[in-house]
Amino acid sequence: MSSSDQITTEPITLDEARKLIASGAAVLVDVREQHEWDAGHAPEAVHMPIGELDAAALPTDVQILTTCRSGGRGARAAVALRSAGLPARDLASGMRGWRDAELPLESSDGGPGEVR
């Protein structure tokens, strides 16, 4: 069993996440693949596909909130970042929840976004 198998994270709700992001106390890291990001993402998110997750490239002084389409990859990314010593949690509802809450989405070409 690796050390990351022993680390768990408690997901963060969409409401909690939005408050932390708005206050500057958190950064949203979208770990979906490029085509998913291009189709639609939160305007304030940072894109870092899960296969390219780099804890050293992320800030250490704010909460890291990971997200994917529905939660699975985001949870794995949060565990990996926590095992690297970062304060990370995953967005429980993923980007589907973001979309369902009618929060802003943009595509990489600047138009309205969608979650695939």
Backbone as XML, in Angstrom:
<?xml version="1.0"?>
<chain id="A" units="angstrom">
  <residue number="1" name="MET">
    <atom name="N" x="0.846" y="-1.175" z="0.000"/>
    <atom name="CA" x="0.000" y="0.000" z="0.000"/>
    <atom name="C" x="0.893" y="1.240" z="0.000"/>
  </residue>
  <residue number="2" name="SER">
    <atom name="N" x="0.646" y="2.142" z="-0.934"/>
    <atom name="CA" x="1.430" y="3.372" z="-0.983"/>
    <atom name="C" x="0.882" y="4.371" z="0.023"/>
  </residue>
  <residue number="3" name="SER">
    <atom name="N" x="1.677" y="5.389" z="0.308"/>
    <atom name="CA" x="1.231" y="6.386" z="1.283"/>
    <atom name="C" x="-0.014" y="7.116" z="0.802"/>
  </residue>
  <residue number="4" name="SER">
    <atom name="N" x="-0.186" y="7.269" z="-0.512"/>
    <atom name="CA" x="-1.375" y="7.969" z="-1.004"/>
    <atom name="C" x="-2.636" y="7.134" z="-0.813"/>
  </residue>
  <residue number="5" name="ASP">
    <atom name="N" x="-2.494" y="5.787" z="-0.674"/>
    <atom name="CA" x="-3.658" y="4.945" z="-0.409"/>
    <atom name="C" x="-4.228" y="5.213" z="0.977"/>
  </residue>
  <residue number="6" name="GLN">
    <atom name="N" x="-3.417" y="5.712" z="1.887"/>
    <atom name="CA" x="-3.838" y="5.951" z="3.252"/>
    <atom name="C" x="-4.417" y="7.354" z="3.437"/>
  </residue>
  <residue number="7" name="ILE">
    <atom name="N" x="-4.234" y="8.217" z="2.472"/>
    <atom name="CA" x="-4.695" y="9.593" z="2.562"/>
    <atom name="C" x="-6.066" y="9.699" z="1.908"/>
  </residue>
  <residue number="8" name="THR">
    <atom name="N" x="-6.990" y="10.319" z="2.604"/>
    <atom name="CA" x="-8.308" y="10.551" z="2.029"/>
    <atom name="C" x="-8.609" y="12.041" z="2.123"/>
  </residue>
  <residue number="9" name="THR">
    <atom name="N" x="-9.576" y="12.461" z="1.362"/>
    <atom name="CA" x="-10.013" y="13.847" z="1.424"/>
    <atom name="C" x="-11.518" y="13.865" z="1.566"/>
  </residue>
  <residue number="10" name="GLU">
    <atom name="N" x="-12.011" y="14.867" z="2.231"/>
    <atom name="CA" x="-13.451" y="15.051" z="2.307"/>
    <atom name="C" x="-13.835" y="16.031" z="1.209"/>
  </residue>
  <residue number="11" name="PRO">
    <atom name="N" x="-14.743" y="15.643" z="0.321"/>
    <atom name="CA" x="-15.134" y="16.554" z="-0.761"/>
    <atom name="C" x="-15.685" y="17.868" z="-0.216"/>
  </residue>
  <residue number="12" name="ILE">
    <atom name="N" x="-15.565" y="18.900" z="-1.008"/>
    <atom name="CA" x="-16.090" y="20.214" z="-0.647"/>
    <atom name="C" x="-17.352" y="20.464" z="-1.461"/>
  </residue>
  <residue number="13" name="THR">
    <atom name="N" x="-18.335" y="21.080" z="-0.858"/>
    <atom name="CA" x="-19.570" y="21.381" z="-1.575"/>
    <atom name="C" x="-19.342" y="22.536" z="-2.542"/>
  </residue>
  <residue number="14" name="LEU">
    <atom name="N" x="-20.210" y="22.643" z="-3.491"/>
    <atom name="CA" x="-20.135" y="23.719" z="-4.465"/>
    <atom name="C" x="-20.240" y="25.081" z="-3.788"/>
  </residue>
  <residue number="15" name="ASP">
    <atom name="N" x="-21.149" y="25.215" z="-2.840"/>
    <atom name="CA" x="-21.306" y="26.496" z="-2.135"/>
    <atom name="C" x="-20.038" y="26.880" z="-1.377"/>
  </residue>
  <residue number="16" name="GLU">
    <atom name="N" x="-19.464" y="25.916" z="-0.651"/>
    <atom name="CA" x="-18.222" y="26.189" z="0.084"/>
    <atom name="C" x="-17.100" y="26.580" z="-0.882"/>
  </residue>
  <residue number="17" name="ALA">
    <atom name="N" x="-17.005" y="25.831" z="-1.974"/>
    <atom name="CA" x="-15.952" y="26.087" z="-2.956"/>
    <atom name="C" x="-16.070" y="27.484" z="-3.543"/>
  </residue>
  <residue number="18" name="ARG">
    <atom name="N" x="-17.282" y="27.879" z="-3.938"/>
    <atom name="CA" x="-17.476" y="29.202" z="-4.537"/>
    <atom name="C" x="-17.059" y="30.308" z="-3.574"/>
  </residue>
  <residue number="19" name="LYS">
    <atom name="N" x="-17.396" y="30.160" z="-2.292"/>
    <atom name="CA" x="-17.018" y="31.172" z="-1.296"/>
    <atom name="C" x="-15.501" y="31.270" z="-1.168"/>
  </residue>
  <residue number="20" name="LEU">
    <atom name="N" x="-14.825" y="30.128" z="-1.100"/>
    <atom name="CA" x="-13.361" y="30.137" z="-0.972"/>
    <atom name="C" x="-12.697" y="30.736" z="-2.212"/>
  </residue>
  <residue number="21" name="ILE">
    <atom name="N" x="-13.190" y="30.364" z="-3.381"/>
    <atom name="CA" x="-12.617" y="30.889" z="-4.637"/>
    <atom name="C" x="-12.836" y="32.395" z="-4.713"/>
  </residue>
  <residue number="22" name="ALA">
    <atom name="N" x="-14.043" y="32.846" z="-4.424"/>
    <atom name="CA" x="-14.377" y="34.274" z="-4.493"/>
    <atom name="C" x="-13.537" y="35.103" z="-3.523"/>
  </residue>
  <residue number="23" name="SER">
    <atom name="N" x="-13.205" y="34.528" z="-2.374"/>
    <atom name="CA" x="-12.424" y="35.271" z="-1.378"/>
    <atom name="C" x="-10.922" y="35.210" z="-1.634"/>
  </residue>
  <residue number="24" name="GLY">
    <atom name="N" x="-10.511" y="34.414" z="-2.617"/>
    <atom name="CA" x="-9.080" y="34.274" z="-2.894"/>
    <atom name="C" x="-8.385" y="33.258" z="-2.005"/>
  </residue>
  <residue number="25" name="ALA">
    <atom name="N" x="-9.177" y="32.520" z="-1.215"/>
    <atom name="CA" x="-8.613" y="31.538" z="-0.293"/>
    <atom name="C" x="-8.435" y="30.164" z="-0.936"/>
  </residue>
  <residue number="26" name="ALA">
    <atom name="N" x="-8.831" y="30.036" z="-2.205"/>
    <atom name="CA" x="-8.711" y="28.753" z="-2.890"/>
    <atom name="C" x="-8.504" y="28.963" z="-4.379"/>
  </residue>
  <residue number="27" name="VAL">
    <atom name="N" x="-7.899" y="27.967" z="-4.997"/>
    <atom name="CA" x="-7.756" y="27.948" z="-6.446"/>
    <atom name="C" x="-8.405" y="26.660" z="-6.942"/>
  </residue>
  <residue number="28" name="LEU">
    <atom name="N" x="-9.175" y="26.775" z="-8.033"/>
    <atom name="CA" x="-9.849" y="25.632" z="-8.637"/>
    <atom name="C" x="-8.948" y="25.055" z="-9.724"/>
  </residue>
  <residue number="29" name="VAL">
    <atom name="N" x="-8.605" y="23.785" z="-9.587"/>
    <atom name="CA" x="-7.744" y="23.102" z="-10.554"/>
    <atom name="C" x="-8.581" y="22.056" z="-11.281"/>
  </residue>
  <residue number="30" name="ASP">
    <atom name="N" x="-8.764" y="22.263" z="-12.570"/>
    <atom name="CA" x="-9.559" y="21.367" z="-13.410"/>
    <atom name="C" x="-8.615" y="20.306" z="-13.980"/>
  </residue>
  <residue number="31" name="VAL">
    <atom name="N" x="-8.851" y="19.038" z="-13.626"/>
    <atom name="CA" x="-7.937" y="17.971" z="-14.024"/>
    <atom name="C" x="-8.454" y="17.163" z="-15.215"/>
  </residue>
  <residue number="32" name="ARG">
    <atom name="N" x="-9.458" y="17.683" z="-15.910"/>
    <atom name="CA" x="-9.990" y="16.983" z="-17.080"/>
    <atom name="C" x="-9.018" y="17.077" z="-18.254"/>
  </residue>
  <residue number="33" name="GLU">
    <atom name="N" x="-9.284" y="16.269" z="-19.265"/>
    <atom name="CA" x="-8.449" y="16.257" z="-20.460"/>
    <atom name="C" x="-8.676" y="17.536" z="-21.286"/>
  </residue>
  <residue number="34" name="GLN">
    <atom name="N" x="-7.763" y="17.788" z="-22.205"/>
    <atom name="CA" x="-7.791" y="19.030" z="-22.987"/>
    <atom name="C" x="-9.117" y="19.247" z="-23.703"/>
  </residue>
  <residue number="35" name="HIS">
    <atom name="N" x="-9.660" y="18.214" z="-24.341"/>
    <atom name="CA" x="-10.911" y="18.396" z="-25.091"/>
    <atom name="C" x="-12.079" y="18.741" z="-24.162"/>
  </residue>
  <residue number="36" name="GLU">
    <atom name="N" x="-12.055" y="18.217" z="-22.940"/>
    <atom name="CA" x="-13.103" y="18.546" z="-21.982"/>
    <atom name="C" x="-12.970" y="20.001" z="-21.530"/>
  </residue>
  <residue number="37" name="TRP">
    <atom name="N" x="-11.749" y="20.410" z="-21.243"/>
    <atom name="CA" x="-11.461" y="21.797" z="-20.853"/>
    <atom name="C" x="-11.873" y="22.747" z="-21.971"/>
  </residue>
  <residue number="38" name="ASP">
    <atom name="N" x="-11.491" y="22.421" z="-23.206"/>
    <atom name="CA" x="-11.805" y="23.283" z="-24.341"/>
    <atom name="C" x="-13.309" y="23.482" z="-24.512"/>
  </residue>
  <residue number="39" name="ALA">
    <atom name="N" x="-14.084" y="22.436" z="-24.247"/>
    <atom name="CA" x="-15.542" y="22.504" z="-24.417"/>
    <atom name="C" x="-16.175" y="23.445" z="-23.396"/>
  </residue>
  <residue number="40" name="GLY">
    <atom name="N" x="-15.663" y="23.438" z="-22.167"/>
    <atom name="CA" x="-16.222" y="24.328" z="-21.157"/>
    <atom name="C" x="-15.577" y="24.142" z="-19.804"/>
  </residue>
  <residue number="41" name="HIS">
    <atom name="N" x="-15.234" y="25.270" z="-19.189"/>
    <atom name="CA" x="-14.598" y="25.256" z="-17.875"/>
    <atom name="C" x="-14.995" y="26.502" z="-17.092"/>
  </residue>
  <residue number="42" name="ALA">
    <atom name="N" x="-14.766" y="26.447" z="-15.796"/>
    <atom name="CA" x="-15.014" y="27.617" z="-14.955"/>
    <atom name="C" x="-13.998" y="28.691" z="-15.338"/>
  </residue>
  <residue number="43" name="PRO">
    <atom name="N" x="-14.442" y="29.934" z="-15.513"/>
    <atom name="CA" x="-13.525" y="30.993" z="-15.948"/>
    <atom name="C" x="-12.303" y="31.163" z="-15.046"/>
  </residue>
  <residue number="44" name="GLU">
    <atom name="N" x="-12.465" y="30.926" z="-13.731"/>
    <atom name="CA" x="-11.355" y="31.144" z="-12.816"/>
    <atom name="C" x="-10.478" y="29.917" z="-12.604"/>
  </residue>
  <residue number="45" name="ALA">
    <atom name="N" x="-10.780" y="28.823" z="-13.279"/>
    <atom name="CA" x="-10.046" y="27.575" z="-13.074"/>
    <atom name="C" x="-8.673" y="27.597" z="-13.744"/>
  </residue>
  <residue number="46" name="VAL">
    <atom name="N" x="-7.800" y="26.768" z="-13.201"/>
    <atom name="CA" x="-6.480" y="26.496" z="-13.769"/>
    <atom name="C" x="-6.567" y="25.099" z="-14.367"/>
  </residue>
  <residue number="47" name="HIS">
    <atom name="N" x="-6.045" y="24.925" z="-15.576"/>
    <atom name="CA" x="-6.108" y="23.611" z="-16.204"/>
    <atom name="C" x="-4.815" y="22.844" z="-15.966"/>
  </residue>
  <residue number="48" name="MET">
    <atom name="N" x="-4.952" y="21.644" z="-15.411"/>
    <atom name="CA" x="-3.817" y="20.764" z="-15.200"/>
    <atom name="C" x="-4.350" y="19.327" z="-15.306"/>
  </residue>
  <residue number="49" name="PRO">
    <atom name="N" x="-4.325" y="18.748" z="-16.513"/>
    <atom name="CA" x="-4.846" y="17.390" z="-16.672"/>
    <atom name="C" x="-4.242" y="16.443" z="-15.640"/>
  </residue>
  <residue number="50" name="ILE">
    <atom name="N" x="-5.024" y="15.477" z="-15.208"/>
    <atom name="CA" x="-4.579" y="14.601" z="-14.131"/>
    <atom name="C" x="-3.268" y="13.900" z="-14.472"/>
  </residue>
  <residue number="51" name="GLY">
    <atom name="N" x="-3.046" y="13.589" z="-15.729"/>
    <atom name="CA" x="-1.792" y="12.956" z="-16.140"/>
    <atom name="C" x="-0.595" y="13.889" z="-16.067"/>
  </residue>
  <residue number="52" name="GLU">
    <atom name="N" x="-0.848" y="15.174" z="-15.909"/>
    <atom name="CA" x="0.217" y="16.176" z="-15.828"/>
    <atom name="C" x="0.211" y="16.895" z="-14.487"/>
  </residue>
  <residue number="53" name="LEU">
    <atom name="N" x="-0.454" y="16.326" z="-13.501"/>
    <atom name="CA" x="-0.577" y="16.944" z="-12.184"/>
    <atom name="C" x="0.808" y="17.224" z="-11.617"/>
  </residue>
  <residue number="54" name="ASP">
    <atom name="N" x="1.044" y="18.483" z="-11.245"/>
    <atom name="CA" x="2.352" y="18.902" z="-10.745"/>
    <atom name="C" x="2.169" y="19.748" z="-9.493"/>
  </residue>
  <residue number="55" name="ALA">
    <atom name="N" x="2.335" y="19.125" z="-8.351"/>
    <atom name="CA" x="2.145" y="19.824" z="-7.079"/>
    <atom name="C" x="3.071" y="21.024" z="-6.956"/>
  </residue>
  <residue number="56" name="ALA">
    <atom name="N" x="4.266" y="20.933" z="-7.508"/>
    <atom name="CA" x="5.236" y="22.026" z="-7.397"/>
    <atom name="C" x="4.793" y="23.271" z="-8.151"/>
  </residue>
  <residue number="57" name="ALA">
    <atom name="N" x="3.872" y="23.116" z="-9.105"/>
    <atom name="CA" x="3.410" y="24.254" z="-9.899"/>
    <atom name="C" x="2.199" y="24.945" z="-9.270"/>
  </residue>
  <residue number="58" name="LEU">
    <atom name="N" x="1.732" y="24.444" z="-8.136"/>
    <atom name="CA" x="0.547" y="25.000" z="-7.501"/>
    <atom name="C" x="0.918" y="25.780" z="-6.241"/>
  </residue>
  <residue number="59" name="PRO">
    <atom name="N" x="0.100" y="26.763" z="-5.892"/>
    <atom name="CA" x="0.394" y="27.552" z="-4.690"/>
    <atom name="C" x="0.242" y="26.705" z="-3.426"/>
  </residue>
  <residue number="60" name="THR">
    <atom name="N" x="1.010" y="27.054" z="-2.421"/>
    <atom name="CA" x="0.956" y="26.319" z="-1.152"/>
    <atom name="C" x="0.222" y="27.093" z="-0.064"/>
  </residue>
  <residue number="61" name="ASP">
    <atom name="N" x="-0.137" y="28.332" z="-0.361"/>
    <atom name="CA" x="-0.730" y="29.194" z="0.666"/>
    <atom name="C" x="-2.243" y="29.347" z="0.564"/>
  </residue>
  <residue number="62" name="VAL">
    <atom name="N" x="-2.887" y="28.579" z="-0.315"/>
    <atom name="CA" x="-4.339" y="28.585" z="-0.445"/>
    <atom name="C" x="-4.829" y="27.144" z="-0.577"/>
  </residue>
  <residue number="63" name="GLN">
    <atom name="N" x="-6.112" y="26.960" z="-0.383"/>
    <atom name="CA" x="-6.728" y="25.642" z="-0.553"/>
    <atom name="C" x="-6.743" y="25.308" z="-2.045"/>
  </residue>
  <residue number="64" name="ILE">
    <atom name="N" x="-6.368" y="24.099" z="-2.382"/>
    <atom name="CA" x="-6.444" y="23.623" z="-3.759"/>
    <atom name="C" x="-7.730" y="22.815" z="-3.878"/>
  </residue>
  <residue number="65" name="LEU">
    <atom name="N" x="-8.592" y="23.201" z="-4.802"/>
    <atom name="CA" x="-9.846" y="22.497" z="-5.042"/>
    <atom name="C" x="-9.766" y="21.855" z="-6.417"/>
  </residue>
  <residue number="66" name="THR">
    <atom name="N" x="-9.855" y="20.541" z="-6.469"/>
    <atom name="CA" x="-9.744" y="19.845" z="-7.740"/>
    <atom name="C" x="-11.125" y="19.514" z="-8.272"/>
  </residue>
  <residue number="67" name="THR">
    <atom name="N" x="-11.244" y="19.491" z="-9.585"/>
    <atom name="CA" x="-12.519" y="19.146" z="-10.206"/>
    <atom name="C" x="-12.275" y="18.398" z="-11.507"/>
  </residue>
  <residue number="68" name="CYS">
    <atom name="N" x="-13.264" y="17.582" z="-11.854"/>
    <atom name="CA" x="-13.283" y="16.882" z="-13.128"/>
    <atom name="C" x="-14.739" y="16.905" z="-13.608"/>
  </residue>
  <residue number="69" name="ARG">
    <atom name="N" x="-15.139" y="15.963" z="-14.397"/>
    <atom name="CA" x="-16.520" y="15.978" z="-14.885"/>
    <atom name="C" x="-17.515" y="15.646" z="-13.776"/>
  </residue>
  <residue number="70" name="SER">
    <atom name="N" x="-17.254" y="14.539" z="-13.061"/>
    <atom name="CA" x="-18.237" y="14.119" z="-12.059"/>
    <atom name="C" x="-17.651" y="13.809" z="-10.685"/>
  </residue>
  <residue number="71" name="GLY">
    <atom name="N" x="-16.349" y="13.802" z="-10.528"/>
    <atom name="CA" x="-15.766" y="13.643" z="-9.202"/>
    <atom name="C" x="-14.662" y="12.618" z="-9.045"/>
  </residue>
  <residue number="72" name="GLY">
    <atom name="N" x="-14.618" y="11.592" z="-9.858"/>
    <atom name="CA" x="-13.635" y="10.522" z="-9.691"/>
    <atom name="C" x="-12.196" y="10.976" z="-9.852"/>
  </residue>
  <residue number="73" name="ARG">
    <atom name="N" x="-11.890" y="11.608" z="-10.964"/>
    <atom name="CA" x="-10.517" y="12.080" z="-11.197"/>
    <atom name="C" x="-10.155" y="13.197" z="-10.233"/>
  </residue>
  <residue number="74" name="GLY">
    <atom name="N" x="-11.126" y="14.054" z="-9.928"/>
    <atom name="CA" x="-10.870" y="15.133" z="-8.979"/>
    <atom name="C" x="-10.483" y="14.596" z="-7.620"/>
  </residue>
  <residue number="75" name="ALA">
    <atom name="N" x="-11.167" y="13.535" z="-7.183"/>
    <atom name="CA" x="-10.853" y="12.928" z="-5.883"/>
    <atom name="C" x="-9.451" y="12.330" z="-5.903"/>
  </residue>
  <residue number="76" name="ARG">
    <atom name="N" x="-9.101" y="11.632" z="-6.989"/>
    <atom name="CA" x="-7.748" y="11.050" z="-7.085"/>
    <atom name="C" x="-6.692" y="12.145" z="-7.100"/>
  </residue>
  <residue number="77" name="ALA">
    <atom name="N" x="-6.968" y="13.245" z="-7.786"/>
    <atom name="CA" x="-6.014" y="14.355" z="-7.836"/>
    <atom name="C" x="-5.842" y="14.980" z="-6.460"/>
  </residue>
  <residue number="78" name="ALA">
    <atom name="N" x="-6.943" y="15.148" z="-5.726"/>
    <atom name="CA" x="-6.855" y="15.730" z="-4.379"/>
    <atom name="C" x="-6.017" y="14.851" z="-3.468"/>
  </residue>
  <residue number="79" name="VAL">
    <atom name="N" x="-6.198" y="13.546" z="-3.548"/>
    <atom name="CA" x="-5.406" y="12.624" z="-2.726"/>
    <atom name="C" x="-3.929" y="12.744" z="-3.084"/>
  </residue>
  <residue number="80" name="ALA">
    <atom name="N" x="-3.623" y="12.794" z="-4.369"/>
    <atom name="CA" x="-2.228" y="12.915" z="-4.802"/>
    <atom name="C" x="-1.614" y="14.224" z="-4.307"/>
  </residue>
  <residue number="81" name="LEU">
    <atom name="N" x="-2.362" y="15.306" z="-4.399"/>
    <atom name="CA" x="-1.839" y="16.600" z="-3.947"/>
    <atom name="C" x="-1.680" y="16.634" z="-2.432"/>
  </residue>
  <residue number="82" name="ARG">
    <atom name="N" x="-2.599" y="16.034" z="-1.718"/>
    <atom name="CA" x="-2.469" y="15.965" z="-0.248"/>
    <atom name="C" x="-1.240" y="15.142" z="0.134"/>
  </residue>
  <residue number="83" name="SER">
    <atom name="N" x="-0.995" y="14.063" z="-0.606"/>
    <atom name="CA" x="0.176" y="13.244" z="-0.296"/>
    <atom name="C" x="1.468" y="14.002" z="-0.585"/>
  </residue>
  <residue number="84" name="ALA">
    <atom name="N" x="1.380" y="15.029" z="-1.435"/>
    <atom name="CA" x="2.531" y="15.887" z="-1.727"/>
    <atom name="C" x="2.611" y="17.059" z="-0.752"/>
  </residue>
  <residue number="85" name="GLY">
    <atom name="N" x="1.697" y="17.097" z="0.214"/>
    <atom name="CA" x="1.745" y="18.124" z="1.248"/>
    <atom name="C" x="0.904" y="19.356" z="1.011"/>
  </residue>
  <residue number="86" name="LEU">
    <atom name="N" x="0.079" y="19.354" z="-0.023"/>
    <atom name="CA" x="-0.766" y="20.516" z="-0.300"/>
    <atom name="C" x="-2.143" y="20.365" z="0.341"/>
  </residue>
  <residue number="87" name="PRO">
    <atom name="N" x="-2.765" y="21.472" z="0.729"/>
    <atom name="CA" x="-4.123" y="21.422" z="1.280"/>
    <atom name="C" x="-5.125" y="21.303" z="0.136"/>
  </residue>
  <residue number="88" name="ALA">
    <atom name="N" x="-5.514" y="20.083" z="-0.199"/>
    <atom name="CA" x="-6.358" y="19.855" z="-1.370"/>
    <atom name="C" x="-7.630" y="19.109" z="-1.001"/>
  </residue>
  <residue number="89" name="ARG">
    <atom name="N" x="-8.712" y="19.495" z="-1.670"/>
    <atom name="CA" x="-10.008" y="18.819" z="-1.567"/>
    <atom name="C" x="-10.620" y="18.784" z="-2.955"/>
  </residue>
  <residue number="90" name="ASP">
    <atom name="N" x="-11.503" y="17.821" z="-3.175"/>
    <atom name="CA" x="-12.147" y="17.748" z="-4.481"/>
    <atom name="C" x="-13.560" y="18.311" z="-4.418"/>
  </residue>
  <residue number="91" name="LEU">
    <atom name="N" x="-13.978" y="18.885" z="-5.514"/>
    <atom name="CA" x="-15.326" y="19.434" z="-5.644"/>
    <atom name="C" x="-16.300" y="18.271" z="-5.808"/>
  </residue>
  <residue number="92" name="ALA">
    <atom name="N" x="-17.136" y="18.076" z="-4.819"/>
    <atom name="CA" x="-18.012" y="16.901" z="-4.752"/>
    <atom name="C" x="-18.835" y="16.693" z="-6.016"/>
  </residue>
  <residue number="93" name="SER">
    <atom name="N" x="-19.357" y="17.728" z="-6.577"/>
    <atom name="CA" x="-20.268" y="17.602" z="-7.715"/>
    <atom name="C" x="-19.579" y="17.686" z="-9.068"/>
  </residue>
  <residue number="94" name="GLY">
    <atom name="N" x="-18.294" y="17.983" z="-9.067"/>
    <atom name="CA" x="-17.571" y="18.118" z="-10.326"/>
    <atom name="C" x="-18.139" y="19.225" z="-11.203"/>
  </residue>
  <residue number="95" name="MET">
    <atom name="N" x="-17.721" y="19.223" z="-12.443"/>
    <atom name="CA" x="-18.178" y="20.256" z="-13.368"/>
    <atom name="C" x="-19.630" y="20.044" z="-13.795"/>
  </residue>
  <residue number="96" name="ARG">
    <atom name="N" x="-20.132" y="18.834" z="-13.662"/>
    <atom name="CA" x="-21.568" y="18.631" z="-13.920"/>
    <atom name="C" x="-22.394" y="19.417" z="-12.905"/>
  </residue>
  <residue number="97" name="GLY">
    <atom name="N" x="-21.988" y="19.378" z="-11.649"/>
    <atom name="CA" x="-22.679" y="20.146" z="-10.619"/>
    <atom name="C" x="-22.556" y="21.634" z="-10.867"/>
  </residue>
  <residue number="98" name="TRP">
    <atom name="N" x="-21.385" y="22.067" z="-11.316"/>
    <atom name="CA" x="-21.142" y="23.472" z="-11.649"/>
    <atom name="C" x="-22.138" y="23.910" z="-12.722"/>
  </residue>
  <residue number="99" name="ARG">
    <atom name="N" x="-22.241" y="23.093" z="-13.770"/>
    <atom name="CA" x="-23.177" y="23.391" z="-14.867"/>
    <atom name="C" x="-24.622" y="23.390" z="-14.370"/>
  </residue>
  <residue number="100" name="ASP">
    <atom name="N" x="-24.983" y="22.376" z="-13.578"/>
    <atom name="CA" x="-26.361" y="22.259" z="-13.090"/>
    <atom name="C" x="-26.751" y="23.434" z="-12.192"/>
  </residue>
  <residue number="101" name="ALA">
    <atom name="N" x="-25.762" y="24.030" z="-11.518"/>
    <atom name="CA" x="-26.019" y="25.208" z="-10.674"/>
    <atom name="C" x="-26.040" y="26.491" z="-11.507"/>
  </residue>
  <residue number="102" name="GLU">
    <atom name="N" x="-25.877" y="26.349" z="-12.816"/>
    <atom name="CA" x="-25.884" y="27.470" z="-13.760"/>
    <atom name="C" x="-24.797" y="28.497" z="-13.453"/>
  </residue>
  <residue number="103" name="LEU">
    <atom name="N" x="-23.641" y="27.991" z="-13.013"/>
    <atom name="CA" x="-22.483" y="28.862" z="-12.798"/>
    <atom name="C" x="-21.780" y="29.088" z="-14.136"/>
  </residue>
  <residue number="104" name="PRO">
    <atom name="N" x="-20.988" y="30.145" z="-14.240"/>
    <atom name="CA" x="-20.382" y="30.480" z="-15.527"/>
    <atom name="C" x="-19.488" y="29.373" z="-16.085"/>
  </residue>
  <residue number="105" name="LEU">
    <atom name="N" x="-19.624" y="29.162" z="-17.381"/>
    <atom name="CA" x="-18.778" y="28.248" z="-18.143"/>
    <atom name="C" x="-18.334" y="28.967" z="-19.392"/>
  </residue>
  <residue number="106" name="GLU">
    <atom name="N" x="-17.080" y="28.787" z="-19.740"/>
    <atom name="CA" x="-16.605" y="29.336" z="-21.011"/>
    <atom name="C" x="-15.821" y="28.276" z="-21.741"/>
  </residue>
  <residue number="107" name="SER">
    <atom name="N" x="-15.843" y="28.358" z="-23.066"/>
    <atom name="CA" x="-15.051" y="27.454" z="-23.876"/>
    <atom name="C" x="-13.694" y="28.096" z="-24.133"/>
  </residue>
  <residue number="108" name="SER">
    <atom name="N" x="-12.769" y="27.312" z="-24.627"/>
    <atom name="CA" x="-11.428" y="27.843" z="-24.885"/>
    <atom name="C" x="-11.414" y="28.883" z="-25.993"/>
  </residue>
  <residue number="109" name="ASP">
    <atom name="N" x="-12.449" y="28.898" z="-26.852"/>
    <atom name="CA" x="-12.494" y="29.919" z="-27.892"/>
    <atom name="C" x="-13.205" y="31.189" z="-27.419"/>
  </residue>
  <residue number="110" name="GLY">
    <atom name="N" x="-13.548" y="31.221" z="-26.121"/>
    <atom name="CA" x="-14.157" y="32.424" z="-25.547"/>
    <atom name="C" x="-15.677" y="32.441" z="-25.568"/>
  </residue>
  <residue number="111" name="GLY">
    <atom name="N" x="-16.284" y="31.474" z="-26.201"/>
    <atom name="CA" x="-17.739" y="31.404" z="-26.261"/>
    <atom name="C" x="-18.317" y="30.716" z="-25.041"/>
  </residue>
  <residue number="112" name="PRO">
    <atom name="N" x="-19.634" y="30.520" z="-25.045"/>
    <atom name="CA" x="-20.265" y="29.803" z="-23.943"/>
    <atom name="C" x="-19.753" y="28.358" z="-23.897"/>
  </residue>
  <residue number="113" name="GLY">
    <atom name="N" x="-19.603" y="27.843" z="-22.693"/>
    <atom name="CA" x="-19.060" y="26.508" z="-22.542"/>
    <atom name="C" x="-20.118" y="25.466" z="-22.243"/>
  </residue>
  <residue number="114" name="GLU">
    <atom name="N" x="-19.732" y="24.219" z="-22.376"/>
    <atom name="CA" x="-20.578" y="23.101" z="-22.018"/>
    <atom name="C" x="-19.711" y="22.024" z="-21.368"/>
  </residue>
  <residue number="115" name="VAL">
    <atom name="N" x="-20.340" y="21.220" z="-20.538"/>
    <atom name="CA" x="-19.632" y="20.134" z="-19.872"/>
    <atom name="C" x="-19.988" y="18.848" z="-20.569"/>
  </residue>
  <residue number="116" name="ARG">
    <atom name="N" x="-18.960" y="18.148" z="-21.050"/>
    <atom name="CA" x="-19.175" y="16.882" z="-21.753"/>
    <atom name="C" x="-18.771" y="15.734" z="-20.889"/>
  </residue>
</chain>
